[in-house]
Amino acid sequence: MARQLRSRTITAGVQRSPNRAMLRAVGFGDRDFDKPIVGMANA
């Protein structure tokens, strides 16, 4: 059973295929979508 990740709101489903395409262009692989996506920002 897949874990419930908040990052799935931007990666799961047919309607999110453009999002996945952009992430693949920056180096994400198939297995990376099973992991949480964490963003860091510093001002």
C-alpha positions, 0 to 999 in steps of 0.5 A, spaced: 500 500 500 502 506 498 503 511 503 499 518 503 504 523 501 502 530 500 506 531 494 502 526 491 497 532 490 502 535 484 504 528 482 499 523 482 493 522 476 492 523 469 491 531 470 498 532 473 502 529 467 505 536 465 507 536 472 511 529 472 514 531 465 517 538 468 520 534 474 523 528 469 526 534 465 530 536 472 532 529 473 527 525 477 526 518 475 520 513 476 522 511 483 523 518 485 515 519 485 515 514 490 518 518 495 516 525 499 518 531 495 521 536 500 522 544 498 527 548 501 528 556 501 532 561 504 531 568 504 
